[in-house]
Amino acid sequence: MIADESAMTDIPLFPRLRPLEWDDKPRLDRLFAAYPPAISEYTFTNLFAWRKAYDFCLARQGGAVLVVSRRKERLDVFDPLCAPDEKGDVIERCLSLPDGAPVVFVRLPEETAAPLQASGRFTVTEQRDHFDYLYRTRDLVDLKGAAYDGKRNFIRRFKEVCVFEFAEMKKEDVEDCLYFEEEWCQAKDCQRIEGLAHEREATREILGHFEGLGVKGAMIRVGGKVEAVAIGEALNPRTFVVHIEKANDACPGIYQAINQMFCAGAARGFDFVNREQDLGVPGLRQAKESYRPCAMVKKFRLAKA
């Protein structure tokens, strides 16, 4: 049964925002198909997996559906799910509400934020830590040219040193992948690092709902044991988004190998691969930049001026 849309309340009613649920998948999938997103946050998989960490709720404003992250001091609202020519009006009405929790729009794509910034009625700031890294699929698969010499060398070394099996993930592999996730988290001390603890929870949600979400996954087994996992799905008709990529870094070259092999299979037929954001983590930023993105998907924060 699909969650009742009448339960979605208008944005001022802070205590009555309806939490995002599994039964919202058909409706959100239809909305993302009708309004193909550019930002990595906008798949049901991502919203569902991170719903507890961000306290994701749904609300309505006129004919638009809003994804809302309920914070202690405010409501963080994502890009309105409606026709592009209606977004400005929805945002203006939300920011003009006389009561309820303060509202801020976050992670807005440039096509939504730019016209509103030009009006001068809003404060619009870049959210660099949330910019998505966009790559040409053929670049990640072929790794051609001097810029990718290091990546090819790592993969060559991995293939020479390790006896491995690369395989598409299936339902019967989920338990082994969950075991790998637990080992990975123990090594990284996830429970003591808030961001990694939330990531662990999100990964378990995706693996636990692997079939229902309809995502694509792959693994590398070394000596029969899962040592790397990647999971992603279509973001829009031209772009594949990678939600999870984890590996046991005791195996040199395994990260480069799972990246190349997964994209070669799962992202076949897509022009681009979105590898999500770096969250301002220096090592992660360096790793993502080293793959030479063809573009950054910019995101913006918008509030009343």
C-alpha positions in Angstrom: 0.0 0.0 0.0 1.3 3.5 -0.9 1.5 6.0 1.9 -1.5 8.3 1.9 -0.6 11.6 0.2 -3.2 13.4 2.4 -0.9 12.7 5.3 1.6 15.2 3.9 1.1 18.5 5.6 2.0 22.0 4.5 5.4 23.1 5.6 4.6 25.3 8.6 3.3 22.4 10.6 6.7 21.3 11.9 5.6 18.6 14.3 3.3 17.0 11.7 5.7 16.5 8.8 5.3 12.9 7.7 8.5 10.8 7.9 9.6 9.3 4.6 8.7 5.6 4.4 9.3 2.6 2.2 5.8 2.9 0.8 6.7 6.3 -0.7 8.9 4.6 -3.3 6.4 4.4 -6.1 5.4 8.0 -5.8 8.9 9.3 -5.5 10.1 7.1 -8.4 7.4 8.6 -10.6 8.3 12.1 -9.6 12.0 11.5 -10.3 11.0 10.0 -13.7 8.9 13.1 -14.5 11.5 15.6 -13.3 14.9 13.8 -14.0 17.3 15.0 -11.3 21.0 16.0 -11.6 21.8 15.9 -7.9 22.9 12.6 -6.4 20.5 13.0 -3.4 17.5 12.5 -5.6 17.0 8.8 -5.8 14.6 7.0 -3.5 17.5 4.7 -2.6 19.6 7.6 -1.2 16.7 9.3 0.6 15.5 6.0 2.2 19.0 4.9 3.2 19.8 8.2 4.9 16.3 8.9 6.2 17.2 8.3 9.9 20.5 10.3 9.8 18.7 13.3 8.2 15.2 12.8 9.6 13.8 13.0 6.1 10.1 13.8 5.9 7.7 14.7 3.1 5.5 17.7 2.8 3.4 19.6 0.3 3.4 23.2 -0.8 0.6 23.7 -3.4 1.2 21.0 -6.1 4.8 20.4 -5.2 6.1 17.5 -3.1 9.0 18.6 -0.8 11.7 16.5 0.8 12.5 18.0 4.2 15.3 17.3 6.6 14.1 18.1 10.0 16.8 19.7 12.1 16.7 20.9 15.7 16.7 24.6 14.8 15.2 24.7 11.2 13.8 22.8 8.3 16.2 22.0 5.5 14.2 21.7 2.3 15.5 20.1 -0.9 14.7 21.0 -4.6 10.9 21.1 -5.0 9.5 18.2 -7.0 7.4 20.0 -9.5 7.6 21.6 -12.9 10.6 23.8 -13.3 8.5 26.9 -13.9 6.7 26.4 -10.6 9.8 26.0 -8.4 10.4 29.7 -7.8 6.9 30.3 -6.6 7.0 27.3 -4.3 10.3 28.4 -2.8 9.1 32.0 -2.3 5.9 30.8 -0.6 7.8 28.5 1.8 10.3 31.3 2.7 7.4 33.7 3.3 5.4 31.6 5.8 4.6 33.6 8.9 4.9 30.8 11.5 6.5 27.4 12.0 10.2 26.5 12.0 12.7 28.5 10.0 13.0 27.2 6.4 16.2 27.0 4.4 16.6 25.5 1.0 19.7 23.3 0.6 21.5 21.4 -2.1 19.6 23.2 -4.8 20.9 22.6 -8.4 22.1 25.5 -10.3 19.1 25.7 -12.6 16.8 26.2 -9.6 19.1 28.6 -7.7 20.4 30.9 -10.4 17.1 32.6 -11.4 16.3 33.2 -7.7 19.7 34.6 -7.0 19.3 37.1 -9.9 16.1 38.4 -8.3 18.1 39.8 -5.3 15.5 38.8 -2.8 17.4 35.8 -1.5 20.8 35.0 0.0 22.3 32.2 -2.2 25.6 30.5 -1.3 27.5 27.7 -2.9 27.7 24.4 -0.9 31.1 23.2 -2.2 31.3 20.3 0.1 28.1 18.9 -1.5 29.1 19.4 -5.2 28.8 16.1 -7.1 31.7 14.8 -9.1 30.6 14.0 -12.7 32.7 11.9 -15.0 32.5 10.6 -18.5 31.8 6.9 -18.3 34.3 6.1 -21.0 37.0 7.9 -19.0 36.4 5.7 -15.9 36.3 2.5 -18.0 39.1 3.1 -20.5 41.4 5.1 -18.3 43.3 6.4 -21.3 46.1 8.9 -21.3 48.9 10.0 -19.1 46.5 11.4 -16.5 45.4 7.8 -15.7 48.8 6.1 -15.7 48.7 5.7 -11.9 45.2 4.1 -12.0 46.2 1.6 -14.7 49.3 0.7 -12.7 47.4 0.1 -9.6 44.9 -2.2 -11.4 47.7 -4.0 -13.1 49.4 -4.6 -9.8 46.2 -5.8 -8.2 45.6 -8.3 -11.0 49.2 -9.6 -10.9 49.3 -10.1 -7.1 45.8 -11.1 -6.2 43.7 -14.1 -7.2 40.3 -12.5 -7.4 36.8 -12.9 -8.8 34.7 -9.9 -10.0 31.0 -10.7 -10.0 27.6 -9.0 -10.2 25.9 -8.9 -6.8 22.9 -11.1 -6.4 20.4 -11.7 -3.6 22.4 -14.6 -2.2 25.5 -12.4 -1.9 23.9 -9.9 0.4 24.8 -11.7 3.6 28.5 -11.9 2.6 28.4 -8.2 1.7 26.9 -7.3 5.1 29.7 -9.3 6.8 32.3 -7.3 4.7 30.6 -4.1 5.8 30.9 -5.0 9.4 34.6 -5.9 9.0 35.2 -2.6 7.1 33.5 -0.6 9.9 35.5 -2.3 12.6 38.7 -1.5 10.8 37.6 2.2 10.4 36.1 2.5 14.0 32.8 3.5 12.6 31.0 3.5 15.9 33.2 6.3 17.2 32.9 8.5 14.1 29.4 9.9 13.6 29.7 10.3 9.8 30.9 6.7 9.4 28.2 5.4 11.8 25.5 7.0 9.6 27.2 5.6 6.5 27.2 2.2 8.0 23.5 2.5 8.7 22.8 3.7 5.1 24.9 0.8 3.6 23.0 -1.7 5.7 19.7 -0.3 4.6 20.6 -0.5 0.9 21.9 -4.1 1.2 19.0 -5.1 3.3 16.6 -3.8 0.6 18.8 -4.7 -2.3 16.1 -6.5 -4.4 13.3 -4.1 -3.6 15.4 -1.0 -4.4 16.3 -2.3 -7.8 19.9 -1.2 -7.6 22.9 -2.7 -9.3 25.8 -4.1 -7.3 29.1 -5.8 -7.8 31.8 -7.4 -5.6 35.4 -8.5 -5.8 36.2 -11.7 -3.9 39.8 -12.4 -3.0 40.4 -16.0 -1.9 36.6 -16.5 -2.0 36.0 -13.6 0.5 34.3 -10.3 -0.3 36.9 -7.6 -0.2 35.2 -4.8 -2.2 31.6 -3.8 -2.9 30.0 -1.2 -5.2 26.4 -0.3 -5.6 24.6 2.2 -7.8 21.7 2.9 -10.1 20.3 5.2 -12.8 20.1 8.9 -11.6 18.6 10.1 -14.9 18.5 8.7 -18.5 22.1 9.8 -19.2 23.7 9.4 -15.7 24.5 6.5 -13.4 25.1 7.3 -9.8 27.5 5.3 -7.5 26.1 5.2 -3.9 28.6 2.8 -2.3 32.2 1.9 -3.1 34.1 0.3 -0.3 37.1 -2.0 -0.3 39.7 -3.5 2.0 42.6 -1.3 1.4 45.0 -4.0 2.5 44.7 -5.2 -1.1 46.7 -2.6 -3.1 44.8 -1.5 -6.2 41.5 -3.0 -5.2 39.7 0.4 -5.1 40.9 1.3 -8.6 39.8 -2.2 -9.8 36.3 -2.1 -8.3 35.8 1.4 -9.7 36.8 0.5 -13.3 35.1 -2.9 -13.3 31.8 -1.8 -11.8 31.5 1.2 -14.2 32.4 -1.1 -17.2 29.4 -3.3 -16.4 26.7 -1.4 -14.4 27.2 2.0 -16.1 27.2 0.6 -19.6 24.8 2.7 -21.8 25.1 5.8 -19.6 27.1 8.8 -20.8 28.1 9.9 -17.3 28.8 8.6 -13.8 28.0 10.7 -10.8 30.2 9.7 -7.9 28.5 12.0 -5.3 30.2 14.5 -3.1 33.3 14.6 -0.9 31.7 16.3 2.1 34.9 18.4 2.5 37.0 15.4 3.6 40.5 16.2 2.2 41.4 12.6 1.3 38.1 11.9 -0.3 38.3 15.2 -2.3 41.8 14.3 -3.5 40.7 10.8 -4.6 37.7 12.1 -6.5 39.7 14.9 -8.2 42.3 12.4 -9.2 39.8 10.7 -11.6 39.5 14.0 -13.6 35.8 14.9 -13.4 34.4 16.4 -16.6 32.1 18.7 -14.5 30.9 19.5 -11.0 27.2 19.4 -10.2 27.0 22.6 -8.2 24.6 22.9 -5.3 23.4 26.0 -3.4 21.9 27.0 -0.1 19.1 29.6 -0.3 17.5 31.6 2.4 15.7 34.9 2.9 17.9 37.9 2.2 
